[in-house]
Amino acid sequence: MRLADHSAISAAYALADRDLTRALILRIREETLVLLRSPAPVPPFLLEEVLASRDPQLRSALIASAARRGEVFHRLAALGDPVVAVSLYGVSGWERTPAQRAAVWQGAAATSDDPGWQGEEGLVTKLMTVKGKELLEPALLSPFPELVAHARSVLDHIAERAARAQPGGHQAHNSPPASRPGWRREPVTTEELVGDLRDKDSSGEIQLPTSPDALDWERLVEEHRAEPFDAHRLGVLWVHPGCPEELGRSAFEKTTRTGPADATVAPPSSALTRAAVESDNGHSFARLLGPGITSGAFPVDRVLREVAPARKVLCALPGDHEGVQTALVAQVARLGGDFAPWRAVYALLPRFSGTVTELVDAALAETPKHQGKPWPTPKGPEFPSRRQPNGRAAWLRLYDAADHPTRCALAEHMDGRAIQQLLLWHRPSDELRTHIVQSRGPSVLAGIASDWQTTPEVIADLIPYNDPEVNAALFVNTDLTPAQRNHVLSGRRWQDGASIDTAAADRLPLTRTLVHSVQESARRPWLLACADSGDPVLCRILLGSPRAKIHTRALELRMLVRLWERHGPDAVGELLDETDFPGRTQIKHPLTPKTLETGRAALAAEQGDPGGTGGPAVLRTASEAAGSAAGRAEFLCEKGAGIDSDAWERAVELLEEEIGPGPVPWAELAAAHATKPLHDRLLVRLARLTDCPAALAEDATAADLRLSHPEYRPRRAGKPPTASEMLRKLPLRVDNGVCRWVERAHQAGQVTLPEVIRVGFPAQATVAFLSKALVPADSGPTTDTDARTEEIRAARREVAALAAEHLAENPEGWALALRLIPEFEGTLPDLLLASGAVVG
């Protein structure tokens, strides 16, 4: 049989007199021990009996919880019992407060002559071997001189150590800080510089003299030949204007991946060529070559004439350097304006191992083979476009150096990917871009809509072209706004920064790629945009998609309105009668029955007045109503009361996705609540929002109380129960000795103590609540006019009367009631009645 909860045992002892308390200790000893070890209140008669009994088991149980009961602790400490004192004092530093330990010594003052204090297991004997400050500081108050002396000695030693550790204190055993080399070195002579370069213990900056004649470079070269300087030290020398070529070459060879940007000595061409060849993707070579050219360390003419391979050199050249541009102009001038030599350059680039100058020479020699031929192996745009240092990128670097007529002529022959990379990465002039668009059509700009990082400014620049290919690329590859997505799928034209009304015959067609991408997409914004398209194929894709669902009736109706506007009533009728939606396994039509009903009513109006405005008016009126404040409130009432904790946030998010953002319709929600109470969960969520009306917030308090009951299951229909009704119908639950729901209900004034006593069930939960609720009547200052105190006193009298009526002073009845209570499902009066009947 389960033992009764300690709160029930405490309540029973609180109602018992001294004689009954003694009898109960004998009959429910195990339950009493549980109570004494628990944090539950120990009634006065029980405490007196335990202290007077000197029963070691009862005392041990009481001592185990004494630290949590201030009055009980001090009563035990005042006994001056050396056996009890060991447990009261605690054996670890943080078990007790200093005041509690001081109370133990106050009790010991009267019994200090008891040999138990200094016996083998005595408290004094134990403390004579400890060194902890928390245990010994209170011992200074003890009546035992030897313990006081020990405590003072240990505490003085601790204080001395703390004083030595303070800043400015005596540090007898600490050596002074070791001297270290300065961070910045400024050698004046070559001898000092050699010493600093060889100092492996210093990683600080070395500032060289700026004058070219200040250093003996021959001496530095000899030192390097004898024992090479490390890469960092060579880099310091390389940036000096007087650095000889031998040291510069060594510095470059050791810093191929990270050559100094301000080096002034050109390395040999063979070293640069090796760096280009060893660069897998060309980026590291570009990080070396670009700063080298900019600083003047790498002369451009020599780079083009001596460094190979040409492809990597062209891709690594800095784009905004005047010297580079001049040198490239000279090279491309040799190629002329005919496409054949340029085609030869493109054909040679991927595998050509020579320099840029040699590349142009070879292309001119190969020109006859390329006369009259188109772009080799043409490719279309790629999405996203990858900026790689390949042959096409190197060719475009030369193309940038050609004059405008040559570039316009060559653009006629370039493949789609070359045009895409030109427009994306090479910043062509407005004249060249205009020429390309005029000669190849606006669809050539689709390649600019390459990836998700396409800027809003670029998107705004491309939409006005009203080109199906451009729109498809924008939709699939860029981060359009919801309005822009709706615009693209609707086929409407863009003018003056906005989507304009466009006749059905003038709307832009959707590309096959765009339709396929939407159909295969799992992106909800893409699919929702289908509802505004007015396209029957896209409407069926949306309704059949297993990845997106329309949640608002407003969007369903808007889809029918757009479909009617673009394709007429027949398309709407076919959609309403459709039974097969690809991707959907359910037979039920995906549109809600109410929307289907509205749609058929619109079709009926059309049949009554063919070609009139009656049918569209039905749909538009219903759509506007669903999207109004009242329609939003209706949707929020339905979806915002879901069981998930984020149901309200999700409902608002769905509204914003499908209808658009808008304020919370407080007036409509309040009106709906006045007509039919809102769901409890919705009320609680509304009360947390700013500007929630007072009427809703007030009712939300009661709703929150109902929801806190573990057995309550809210319903969407009907009037919610009161707290009193819930008390009579729903079982209470005890959690760690506390019946939290009844506590909340009573504090809120929703239930009274007499109600709890008479109808609350099971009895154990009622007793758990009453054991705490009835305590204040005797534990604090009260007045006869205090209504709450009077309620408590009346409740105590009622419980006492019930106990006297059914159990009287019979300890067997009390014991039986406590044994029955863990499994008893009825009320407290039922429990007392049953127990009294059994023993009576």
C-alpha positions in Angstrom: 0.0 0.0 0.0 1.3 3.5 -0.9 2.1 5.8 2.0 0.1 8.9 2.4 1.7 12.1 1.2 3.5 14.1 3.9 1.1 17.0 3.5 -1.8 14.7 4.5 0.1 13.4 7.6 0.9 17.0 8.6 -2.7 18.0 8.3 -3.8 15.0 10.4 -1.4 15.9 13.2 -2.4 19.5 13.0 -6.0 18.5 13.8 -5.0 16.0 16.6 -4.6 16.9 20.3 -1.7 15.8 22.4 -3.1 12.4 23.4 -4.2 11.6 19.9 -0.7 12.7 18.6 1.0 10.2 20.9 -1.3 7.4 19.7 -0.8 8.3 16.1 3.0 8.2 16.4 2.8 4.6 17.4 0.2 3.6 14.7 1.6 5.5 11.7 5.3 5.5 12.6 6.6 5.1 9.0 4.4 7.9 7.7 5.5 10.1 10.6 9.2 9.5 9.7 8.4 10.6 6.1 6.8 13.8 7.4 9.7 14.6 9.7 12.2 14.3 6.8 10.1 16.4 4.5 9.8 20.2 4.2 6.1 20.0 5.3 5.2 21.9 8.6 5.6 19.9 11.8 2.6 20.6 14.0 3.4 21.8 17.5 2.2 18.7 19.5 4.2 16.4 17.2 7.3 18.5 17.6 7.0 18.5 21.4 6.5 14.7 21.5 9.5 14.1 19.3 11.8 16.4 21.3 10.6 14.8 24.6 10.7 11.2 23.5 14.5 11.1 22.8 13.7 8.4 20.2 16.9 8.4 18.1 15.0 7.4 14.9 12.5 10.2 15.2 15.1 12.7 16.2 17.4 11.7 13.2 14.5 12.2 10.9 13.7 15.6 12.4 17.4 16.7 12.3 17.7 15.7 8.6 15.2 18.5 7.7 16.0 20.9 10.5 18.1 23.3 8.4 14.9 24.1 6.4 12.9 24.8 9.5 14.4 27.7 11.4 12.3 27.3 14.6 12.9 23.5 14.7 16.6 24.0 14.2 16.9 26.4 17.1 14.8 24.2 19.4 17.1 21.2 18.7 20.3 23.4 19.1 19.0 24.7 22.5 18.9 21.1 23.8 22.7 21.1 24.1 22.8 17.4 23.2 26.3 16.6 21.9 25.0 13.7 19.8 22.5 16.0 18.1 25.0 18.8 17.7 27.3 16.9 15.3 24.4 16.5 12.8 23.2 20.0 13.3 26.6 21.7 12.8 27.2 19.9 9.5 30.5 18.4 8.2 31.0 20.6 5.1 31.5 24.3 4.9 28.3 25.3 3.1 25.7 23.0 4.7 24.7 25.5 7.4 24.7 29.3 7.9 27.0 30.9 10.4 23.9 31.9 12.5 22.8 28.2 12.7 26.3 27.1 13.8 26.4 29.9 16.4 23.1 28.6 17.7 24.7 25.1 18.3 27.4 26.7 20.5 24.8 28.7 22.4 23.1 25.4 23.3 26.5 23.9 24.2 27.1 26.6 26.8 24.7 24.9 29.3 26.1 21.4 28.7 29.8 22.0 28.1 30.7 19.6 30.9 29.1 16.7 29.0 31.9 14.4 28.0 30.1 13.7 24.7 31.3 17.0 23.3 35.0 15.9 23.4 34.6 12.2 23.0 35.9 10.3 20.0 32.8 11.1 17.9 32.2 14.5 19.5 31.9 17.8 17.6 34.9 19.4 19.3 37.2 16.4 18.5 36.1 16.5 14.8 36.7 20.3 14.5 40.2 20.1 16.0 41.3 18.4 12.8 39.7 20.7 10.2 41.2 23.7 8.4 38.0 25.2 6.8 37.2 28.8 7.5 33.4 28.3 7.3 33.6 25.6 10.0 36.0 27.3 12.3 34.8 30.9 12.3 31.6 30.1 14.3 33.7 27.9 16.6 35.2 31.1 18.1 31.9 31.4 20.0 32.2 27.9 21.5 32.7 27.3 25.3 35.8 25.1 24.7 39.1 27.0 25.0 41.2 24.5 23.1 38.9 24.6 20.1 38.8 28.5 20.2 42.6 28.5 20.2 42.8 26.1 17.3 40.3 28.1 15.3 42.1 31.4 15.9 45.4 29.9 14.8 44.0 28.5 11.6 42.1 31.7 10.8 45.2 33.9 11.5 47.2 31.8 9.1 44.5 32.1 6.4 44.4 35.9 6.9 48.2 36.1 6.5 48.2 34.2 3.2 45.4 36.4 1.9 47.3 39.6 2.8 50.4 38.4 1.0 48.4 37.7 -2.1 47.0 41.2 -2.3 48.6 43.8 -4.7 51.4 45.6 -2.8 51.6 42.8 -0.2 54.9 41.0 0.6 55.9 38.5 -2.1 58.8 36.7 -0.5 58.9 33.8 -2.9 58.1 35.5 -6.2 61.0 36.4 -8.5 60.8 39.8 -10.3 59.4 39.8 -13.9 62.0 38.8 -16.5 63.1 41.5 -18.9 62.0 40.9 -22.4 63.1 42.4 -25.8 61.1 45.4 -27.0 58.4 44.8 -29.6 59.7 47.3 -32.1 63.3 47.2 -33.3 65.0 50.2 -35.0 68.5 49.1 -36.0 70.8 51.9 -37.1 73.8 49.9 -38.4 74.1 46.8 -40.5 75.6 44.9 -37.5 72.5 45.7 -35.4 70.2 44.7 -38.2 72.0 41.3 -38.6 71.6 40.7 -34.9 67.9 41.5 -35.0 67.4 39.3 -38.1 69.1 36.4 -36.3 67.2 36.9 -33.0 64.8 34.0 -33.0 63.3 35.0 -29.6 61.9 38.2 -31.0 58.9 38.3 -33.4 58.5 42.1 -33.2 58.6 44.6 -36.0 61.9 45.6 -37.5 62.0 49.2 -38.9 64.8 49.5 -41.5 66.5 52.9 -42.3 64.8 54.4 -45.3 68.0 55.7 -47.0 69.3 53.2 -49.7 72.9 53.8 -48.6 72.3 53.3 -44.9 72.9 49.5 -45.1 75.7 47.3 -46.3 73.7 45.1 -48.7 76.8 43.1 -49.7 77.2 42.1 -46.0 73.5 41.1 -45.8 73.8 39.0 -49.0 76.9 37.2 -47.5 75.0 36.6 -44.2 72.1 35.1 -46.2 74.4 32.9 -48.2 76.1 31.6 -45.1 72.8 31.0 -43.2 69.5 31.9 -45.1 67.2 34.3 -43.3 63.7 33.1 -42.7 60.7 34.1 -44.9 59.5 36.8 -42.5 62.9 38.5 -42.3 63.4 38.3 -46.0 60.1 40.0 -46.5 61.3 42.9 -44.3 64.4 43.3 -46.6 62.4 42.9 -49.9 60.2 46.0 -49.3 63.3 48.2 -48.9 64.1 50.3 -52.0 67.8 49.2 -51.9 67.1 45.4 -51.7 69.4 43.6 -54.2 67.8 41.1 -56.7 69.3 38.0 -55.0 67.6 38.8 -51.7 64.3 39.8 -53.5 64.3 36.5 -55.4 64.8 34.5 -52.2 62.1 36.5 -50.5 59.7 35.8 -53.4 60.5 32.1 -53.5 59.8 31.8 -49.8 56.6 33.9 -49.9 55.0 32.7 -53.2 51.6 32.6 -51.6 51.8 35.8 -49.6 54.3 38.1 -51.3 54.6 41.6 -49.7 52.3 44.1 -51.4 54.8 46.9 -51.1 57.9 45.0 -52.5 59.9 47.1 -54.9 62.2 44.5 -56.4 60.9 42.4 -59.3 61.5 38.7 -58.9 62.8 36.7 -61.9 60.1 35.8 -64.5 60.7 32.1 -63.9 59.7 32.5 -60.3 56.4 34.2 -61.2 55.7 31.6 -63.9 56.2 28.8 -61.3 53.8 30.6 -58.9 51.2 30.8 -61.7 51.6 27.2 -62.6 51.4 26.0 -59.0 48.3 28.1 -58.3 45.5 25.6 -58.7 42.6 28.0 -59.1 44.5 31.2 -59.9 43.2 33.1 -56.9 46.4 32.9 -54.9 48.4 34.0 -58.0 46.1 37.0 -58.4 46.6 38.0 -54.8 50.4 38.0 -55.5 50.5 39.5 -59.0 48.0 42.3 -58.4 49.7 44.0 -55.5 53.1 43.4 -57.1 52.0 45.2 -60.3 50.3 48.0 -58.3 53.4 48.6 -56.2 55.6 48.7 -59.2 57.6 45.6 -58.2 56.4 43.7 -61.2 56.7 45.8 -64.5 53.6 45.1 -66.6 55.5 44.8 -69.9 57.8 42.2 -68.5 54.9 40.3 -67.0 53.1 40.1 -70.4 56.3 39.3 -72.2 58.0 36.8 -69.8 55.4 35.3 -67.4 53.3 32.3 -68.3 50.8 30.7 -68.8 48.9 33.5 -70.5 45.5 32.3 -69.2 46.4 32.7 -65.6 48.3 35.9 -66.1 45.3 37.5 -67.9 42.9 36.4 -65.1 45.2 37.7 -62.4 45.9 41.2 -63.8 44.4 44.0 -61.7 41.5 45.5 -63.5 41.8 49.2 -62.6 45.5 49.7 -63.2 46.3 52.2 -65.9 49.6 50.5 -66.9 47.9 47.2 -67.4 45.2 48.7 -69.5 47.8 50.5 -71.7 49.8 47.3 -72.2 46.7 45.2 -73.1 45.5 47.9 -75.6 48.8 47.5 -77.3 48.4 43.7 -77.5 44.8 43.7 -78.8 45.6 46.4 -81.4 47.6 43.7 -83.1 44.5 41.4 -83.2 42.4 44.0 -85.0 38.6 44.0 -85.3 38.1 40.8 -87.3 36.7 37.9 -85.3 39.1 35.3 -86.8 42.2 36.2 -84.7 40.1 36.6 -81.6 38.6 33.2 -82.2 42.2 31.8 -82.5 43.0 33.4 -79.1 40.0 31.7 -77.5 40.9 28.3 -79.1 44.5 28.5 -77.9 44.0 29.8 -74.3 43.0 26.7 -72.4 46.2 24.7 -73.2 48.6 27.5 -74.2 51.7 27.5 -72.0 53.4 30.6 -73.3 53.2 34.3 -72.3 50.5 36.8 -73.3 52.7 38.2 -76.0 53.4 34.7 -77.4 49.7 34.0 -77.3 48.9 36.9 -79.5 51.8 36.0 -81.9 50.5 32.4 -82.1 46.9 33.6 -82.7 47.9 35.8 -85.6 49.7 32.9 -87.1 46.6 30.7 -86.7 44.2 33.2 -88.0 43.7 31.7 -91.5 42.3 28.5 -89.9 39.6 30.4 -88.1 38.3 32.6 -90.9 34.5 32.3 -91.3 33.9 30.1 -88.3 31.5 30.7 -85.4 32.3 30.7 -81.7 33.9 27.3 -80.8 31.7 25.0 -78.7 29.1 27.6 -77.7 27.4 27.4 -74.3 24.4 29.2 -72.9 24.2 31.1 -69.6 24.7 29.1 -66.4 22.8 29.7 -63.2 24.4 30.6 -61.0 27.2 32.0 -62.9 30.6 30.9 -61.6 33.4 33.4 -61.8 36.3 31.1 -62.7 39.8 31.9 -64.1 39.2 29.9 -67.3 39.8 30.6 -71.0 36.6 32.5 -71.5 37.5 34.8 -68.5 41.0 35.4 -69.9 39.6 36.2 -73.4 37.2 38.7 -71.9 40.1 40.4 -70.2 41.6 41.0 -73.6 38.2 42.0 -74.9 37.9 44.7 -72.3 41.0 46.4 -73.8 39.5 46.6 -77.3 37.9 49.8 -78.7 34.2 50.2 -78.8 33.6 49.3 -82.5 35.7 46.1 -82.1 33.8 45.1 -79.0 30.4 45.7 -80.7 31.6 43.6 -83.7 32.9 40.8 -81.5 29.6 40.7 -79.5 27.8 39.5 -82.6 29.9 36.2 -82.4 30.1 35.6 -78.6 28.2 32.7 -77.1 25.6 33.2 -74.4 27.9 32.4 -71.5 30.5 34.9 -72.7 27.8 37.5 -73.0 26.5 36.6 -69.5 30.0 36.9 -67.9 30.6 40.1 -69.8 27.5 41.7 -68.4 27.9 40.3 -64.9 31.6 40.7 -64.2 33.2 43.2 -66.6 31.0 46.3 -66.3 30.5 47.1 -70.0 29.6 50.6 -70.9 26.0 51.7 -71.4 26.6 52.0 -75.1 27.9 48.5 -75.4 25.1 47.0 -73.3 22.5 48.9 -75.4 24.1 47.5 -78.6 24.0 44.0 -77.2 20.3 44.3 -76.2 19.4 45.7 -79.6 21.3 43.1 -81.6 20.4 40.0 -79.5 17.1 41.0 -77.9 16.2 41.7 -74.3 16.3 38.0 -73.4 20.1 38.2 -73.4 19.9 40.1 -70.1 18.4 36.9 -68.4 22.0 35.9 -67.6 22.3 38.8 -65.3 19.6 37.3 -63.0 22.1 34.7 -62.1 21.9 34.0 -58.4 20.3 34.8 -55.0 22.7 37.6 -54.4 21.4 39.7 -57.3 20.7 43.1 -55.8 17.3 44.8 -55.7 18.7 47.5 -57.9 19.6 45.0 -60.6 16.2 43.4 -60.3 14.4 46.8 -60.6 16.5 47.4 -63.7 15.6 44.1 -65.4 11.8 43.9 -64.8 10.8 46.8 -67.0 12.2 44.9 -70.1 9.0 42.8 -69.9 10.8 39.8 -71.4 9.6 36.3 -70.6 13.1 34.9 -70.4 14.3 37.7 -68.2 11.2 37.3 -65.9 11.8 33.5 -65.7 15.4 34.0 -64.7 14.4 36.6 -62.1 11.7 34.3 -60.6 13.9 31.2 -60.5 17.3 32.6 -59.6 16.8 35.8 -57.6 15.2 36.9 -54.3 12.1 38.7 -55.6 9.6 40.3 -53.3 6.1 38.7 -53.1 4.6 41.4 -55.2 7.3 40.9 -57.9 6.7 37.1 -57.9 3.0 37.7 -58.3 3.7 40.1 -61.1 5.9 37.6 -63.0 3.4 34.7 -62.8 0.5 36.9 -63.7 2.1 37.9 -67.1 1.2 41.5 -66.5 3.5 44.2 -67.8 5.7 46.5 -65.7 5.6 50.2 -66.3 6.7 53.2 -64.2 7.8 51.1 -61.3 4.7 49.0 -60.9 2.7 46.1 -62.3 -0.1 47.5 -64.5 -3.4 46.1 -65.6 -2.9 44.2 -68.8 -5.4 42.7 -71.2 -5.4 38.9 -71.3 -4.2 39.0 -75.0 -1.2 41.2 -74.1 0.0 39.3 -71.1 3.5 37.8 -71.3 3.7 34.0 -71.8 5.4 31.9 -69.2 8.4 29.9 -70.3 8.5 26.2 -70.0 11.5 26.4 -67.6 9.5 28.7 -65.3 6.5 26.5 -65.2 8.6 23.4 -64.5 10.6 25.2 -61.8 7.4 26.2 -60.0 5.9 22.7 -60.3 9.1 21.1 -58.8 9.6 23.7 -56.2 9.1 23.2 -52.4 9.2 26.9 -51.8 5.9 28.1 -50.4 6.2 31.7 -51.6 6.7 30.5 -55.2 3.6 28.3 -55.1 1.4 30.9 -53.4 2.2 33.3 -56.2 0.3 30.9 -58.5 -2.9 32.0 -56.9 -2.5 35.5 -58.3 -1.5 34.4 -61.7 -4.9 33.7 -63.3 -3.3 30.8 -65.1 -5.2 27.5 -65.0 -2.0 25.4 -65.2 -0.4 27.2 -62.3 -3.7 27.1 -60.2 -3.7 23.3 -60.6 0.0 23.1 -59.7 -0.8 25.0 -56.4 -3.9 23.1 -55.5 -2.1 19.7 -56.2 1.1 20.5 -54.5 1.9 18.4 -51.4 4.3 21.1 -50.3 2.1 24.1 -50.0 -1.5 24.6 -48.9 -3.8 27.6 -49.1 -5.0 28.3 -45.6 -7.1 31.4 -46.0 -10.4 31.6 -47.8 -9.4 35.1 -49.1 -6.6 33.7 -51.2 -8.8 30.9 -52.5 -11.4 33.4 -53.7 -8.7 35.7 -55.1 -7.4 32.8 -57.2 -10.9 32.3 -58.7 -11.2 36.1 -59.3 -7.9 36.2 -61.2 -8.7 33.1 -63.2 -12.1 34.6 -64.2 -10.5 37.9 -65.2 -7.9 36.2 -67.4 -9.7 33.1 -68.8 -13.4 33.7 -68.1 -16.1 31.6 -66.3 -15.4 28.4 -68.2 -11.9 28.1 -66.7 -13.4 28.7 -63.2 -16.1 26.0 -63.8 -13.4 23.5 -65.0 -11.3 24.2 -61.9 -14.3 23.7 -59.6 -15.3 20.5 -61.4 -11.7 19.1 -61.5 -11.2 15.8 -59.7 -7.5 15.1 -60.6 -4.8 17.3 -59.2 -1.3 16.0 -60.0 0.6 15.4 -56.8 -2.5 15.2 -54.6 -3.7 11.8 -53.4 -6.9 12.8 -51.7 -10.2 12.6 -53.7 -11.7 15.6 -51.9 -11.4 18.9 -53.7 -8.6 21.0 -52.3 -10.7 24.1 -52.2 -12.9 24.5 -49.0 -16.6 23.6 -49.4 -17.5 27.3 -48.7 -15.3 28.5 -51.5 -16.7 25.9 -53.9 -20.2 27.0 -52.9 -19.3 30.7 -53.6 -17.7 29.8 -56.9 -20.8 27.9 -58.1 -23.0 30.8 -57.0 -20.9 33.0 -59.2 -21.3 30.6 -62.2 -25.0 30.5 -61.6 -25.2 34.3 -61.6 -23.2 34.3 -64.9 -25.7 31.9 -66.5 -28.6 34.1 -65.5 -26.8 37.1 -67.1 -24.3 35.9 -69.7 -21.4 38.3 -70.2 -22.6 40.5 -67.3 -20.9 41.5 -64.1 -22.9 39.4 -61.7 -20.6 36.4 -61.6 -17.3 38.3 -61.0 -19.2 40.6 -58.5 -20.1 37.5 -56.4 -16.5 36.4 -56.2 -15.1 39.9 -55.6 -17.6 40.6 -52.9 -16.8 37.4 -51.1 -13.0 37.9 -51.6 -13.2 41.4 -50.1 -15.2 40.2 -47.2 -12.7 37.3 -46.5 -9.8 39.8 -46.6 -11.5 42.4 -44.5 -10.9 43.0 -40.8 -13.9 40.7 -39.9 -12.5 38.0 -42.2 -9.1 38.3 -40.7 -10.6 38.0 -37.2 -12.6 34.9 -38.2 -9.4 33.3 -39.5 -7.4 34.2 -36.4 -10.2 32.8 -34.2 -10.0 29.5 -36.1 -6.2 29.1 -36.5 -4.9 31.1 -33.5 -6.4 28.7 -31.0 -4.4 25.7 -32.1 -2.8 23.4 -29.6 0.8 24.3 -30.6 2.4 27.0 -28.5 3.1 29.1 -31.6 -0.4 28.8 -33.2 -1.1 32.5 -32.9 2.2 33.5 -34.5 1.7 30.9 -37.2 -1.8 32.2 -37.9 -0.6 35.8 -38.2 2.2 34.6 -40.5 -0.2 32.8 -42.7 -2.4 35.9 -43.0 0.6 38.0 -44.0 1.7 35.5 -46.6 -1.7 35.0 -48.2 -3.5 38.3 -47.6 -0.9 40.8 -46.6 0.2 42.5 -43.4 -2.3 44.3 -41.2 -3.1 45.3 -37.6 -4.8 42.9 -35.2 -8.6 43.4 -35.7 -9.3 44.0 -32.0 -12.8 45.4 -32.5 -13.9 42.4 -34.6 -12.3 40.0 -32.1 -14.1 41.6 -29.2 -17.4 41.5 -31.1 -16.9 37.8 -31.9 -16.2 37.1 -28.2 -19.3 38.9 -27.2 -21.3 36.8 -29.6 -19.6 33.5 -28.7 -16.8 33.2 -26.2 -13.4 32.8 -27.9 -11.4 29.7 -27.3 -9.5 29.7 -24.0 -6.1 29.3 -25.7 -6.8 32.2 -28.0 -7.8 34.5 -25.1 -4.6 33.8 -23.3 -2.5 34.5 -26.3 -4.4 37.7 -27.1 -3.9 39.0 -23.5 -0.1 38.9 -24.0 -0.3 41.3 -26.9 0.0 45.1 -26.7 -3.3 47.0 -26.9 -5.4 44.0 -25.9 -8.9 45.3 -24.8 -9.6 45.2 -21.1 -12.6 42.9 -21.6 -10.6 40.3 -23.4 -7.7 40.5 -20.9 -10.1 40.0 -18.0 -11.7 36.9 -19.5 -8.2 35.7 -20.4 -7.3 35.4 -16.7 -10.2 33.0 -16.1 -9.2 31.1 -19.3 -5.6 30.8 -18.2 -6.9 29.3 -14.9 -9.0 26.8 -16.7 -6.1 25.8 -19.0 -3.8 25.3 -16.0 -6.0 22.4 -14.8 -4.3 19.2 -15.9 -7.6 17.4 -16.6 -9.3 20.3 -18.5 -9.9 19.9 -22.2 -11.2 23.1 -23.8 -13.8 22.9 -26.5 -14.5 25.3 -29.4 -18.3 25.3 -28.8 -20.3 26.1 -25.8 -19.8 28.2 -22.7 -16.6 27.4 -20.7 -17.1 26.0 -17.2 -16.6 28.1 -14.1 -13.9 27.2 -11.6 -16.6 25.9 -9.2 -18.0 23.6 -11.9 -14.5 22.3 -12.7 -13.9 21.6 -9.0 -17.0 19.4 -8.8 -16.4 17.5 -12.1 -12.6 17.2 -12.6 -10.1 15.3 -10.4 -7.4 17.4 -8.8 -3.7 16.5 -9.1 -0.9 16.7 -6.5 2.6 17.7 -7.7 5.4 17.5 -5.1 2.9 17.8 -2.3 1.2 20.9 -3.9 -2.2 21.2 -5.6 -1.4 24.1 -7.7 -4.7 24.6 -9.6 -6.7 24.9 -6.4 -4.2 27.3 -5.0 -4.5 29.5 -8.1 -8.3 29.3 -8.1 -8.6 30.2 -4.4 -6.1 33.1 -4.7 -8.1 34.4 -7.6 -11.3 34.2 -5.6 -12.9 31.6 -8.0 -13.4 28.9 -5.4 -13.9 29.1 -1.6 -12.4 26.9 1.1 -15.8 25.3 2.0 -16.2 24.4 -1.7 -12.8 22.7 -1.7 -13.6 20.8 1.5 -16.9 19.5 0.4 -16.6 18.8 -3.3 -12.8 18.7 -4.2 -11.5 15.2 -5.1 -9.6 13.1 -4.6 -9.2 13.6 -0.9 -5.4 13.6 -1.0 -5.3 16.6 -3.3 -7.8 18.5 -1.0 -5.7 17.7 2.1 -2.5 18.8 0.3 -4.1 22.2 -0.4 -5.8 22.6 3.0 -2.5 21.7 4.8 -1.1 25.0 3.5 -4.2 27.1 3.1 -5.3 26.7 6.7 -1.9 27.5 8.3 -2.1 31.4 8.3 -5.1 31.4 10.7 -2.8 30.5 13.7 0.6 31.7 12.4 0.2 35.5 11.9 -1.4 38.6 13.4 -5.1 38.8 12.5 -8.2 40.8 13.3 -11.8 39.7 13.5 -12.6 41.9 10.6 -10.2 40.2 8.3 -12.4 38.3 5.8 -9.7 35.9 4.7 -8.8 35.0 8.3 -12.4 34.4 9.1 -12.7 32.1 6.1 -9.7 30.2 7.2 -10.9 29.8 10.8 -14.4 28.7 9.6 -12.7 26.1 7.3 -10.6 24.8 10.1 -13.7 24.5 12.3 -15.5 22.7 9.5 -12.7 20.2 9.0 -12.4 19.6 12.7 -16.2 19.0 12.9 -16.0 16.5 10.1 -13.2 14.6 11.8 -14.9 14.7 15.2 -18.2 13.5 13.7 -16.7 10.5 11.9 -13.5 9.7 13.7 -13.9 11.3 17.1 -10.8 10.5 19.2 -10.4 7.0 17.8 -6.7 6.7 16.6 -7.6 3.6 14.6 -10.0 5.6 12.5 -7.4 8.3 11.9 -4.8 5.7 11.0 -7.1 4.0 8.6 -8.0 7.3 6.9 -4.3 8.0 6.4 -3.8 4.5 5.0 -6.7 4.8 2.6 -6.1 8.4 1.3 -3.4 7.6 -1.3 -5.8 5.4 -3.3 -9.1 7.1 -2.3 -10.9 8.8 -5.2 -13.7 10.5 -3.4 -13.9 13.8 -1.4 -12.6 14.4 2.0 -16.0 14.0 3.7 -16.4 10.7 1.9 -13.0 9.5 3.2 -13.8 10.4 6.8 -17.2 8.8 6.6 -15.8 5.6 5.1 -13.0 5.3 7.7 -15.3 6.0 10.6 -17.8 3.4 9.4 -15.1 0.7 9.2 -13.7 1.2 12.7 -17.0 2.3 14.3 
